[in-house]
Every structure is written in structure tokens, then in C-alpha cells.
């Protein structure tokens, strides 16, 4: 698909703009980008805070260890 603009084609577009059409016969696969929203916030939590929340035996019965 390099001759058509590149190895990636978008199938969605902003409102009012038509998405690119995928050429007939083109081999395609679905790609879902990994969710990274909020990862920077998690990195900012001090390790001591996370360790203080540790509950390996689920003593509070919330189902989260």
C-alpha cells in the first residue's frame, strides 16, 4: 500500500472529513493501540503508598489482593 500513501490507512476521520477508503484486495488487520491514559499518574504514586495498600491475604474481603 506504499503507492497509496503508506503502510497504514485510517478507517475513521474527524467529523465532516471522509475517512480514506481501503483498496479492494488489500490485506488488512485490526490494530488496537494499548491504553496508556493515566500511566503517568500511576508512575507518580510513591512506592511506599502502594506498599501500604498491599493486602496479599485479602483481609478486608474486597476480592483484591
C-alpha positions as CSV (number, residue, x, y, z in Angstrom):
1,X,0.0,0.0,0.0
2,X,3.0,2.3,-0.2
3,X,1.9,3.5,-3.5
4,X,-1.4,4.6,-1.9
5,X,0.1,6.7,0.8
6,X,1.7,4.3,3.3
7,X,1.5,1.1,5.1
8,X,-1.3,2.3,7.4
9,X,-4.7,3.6,6.4
10,X,-7.1,5.2,8.8
11,X,-10.7,4.0,8.7
12,X,-12.1,6.8,10.8
13,X,-11.9,10.6,10.5
14,X,-12.8,13.8,12.3
15,X,-16.5,14.9,11.8
16,X,-17.0,16.3,8.4
17,X,-14.0,14.7,6.8
18,X,-14.3,11.5,4.9
19,X,-12.0,8.6,6.0
20,X,-9.7,7.0,3.5
21,X,-11.1,4.0,1.7
22,X,-9.3,0.7,2.0
23,X,-8.5,-0.5,-1.6
24,X,-10.2,-3.7,-2.7
25,X,-7.9,-6.7,-2.3
26,X,-5.7,-5.0,0.3
27,X,-4.6,-7.3,3.2
28,X,-5.6,-5.7,6.4
29,X,-5.5,-6.4,10.1
30,X,-7.1,-4.7,13.1
31,X,-4.7,-2.9,15.4
32,X,-5.9,-1.7,18.8
33,X,-3.4,0.7,20.5
34,X,-2.5,-0.1,24.1
35,X,-4.3,2.1,26.7
36,X,-1.8,4.5,28.2
37,X,-4.2,7.1,29.6
38,X,-3.3,7.7,33.2
39,X,0.0,5.8,33.2
40,X,2.0,8.9,34.1
41,X,-0.3,9.4,37.1
42,X,0.4,5.8,38.3
43,X,4.1,6.4,38.0
44,X,3.8,9.4,40.2
45,X,2.4,7.4,43.2
46,X,5.2,6.8,45.7
47,X,6.2,3.1,46.2
48,X,5.6,3.4,49.9
49,X,2.0,4.4,49.3
50,X,1.4,1.3,47.1
51,X,3.1,-1.0,49.6
52,X,0.9,0.5,52.4
53,X,-2.2,-0.6,50.4
54,X,-0.9,-4.1,49.9
55,X,-3.4,-6.8,51.1
56,X,-1.9,-10.2,49.9
57,X,-4.3,-12.3,52.0
58,X,-7.4,-10.2,51.2
59,X,-8.0,-9.5,54.8
60,X,-10.6,-6.8,54.0
61,X,-12.6,-9.2,51.8
62,X,-12.8,-6.9,48.8
63,X,-11.6,-9.6,46.4
64,X,-8.4,-7.6,45.6
65,X,-5.1,-9.0,46.8
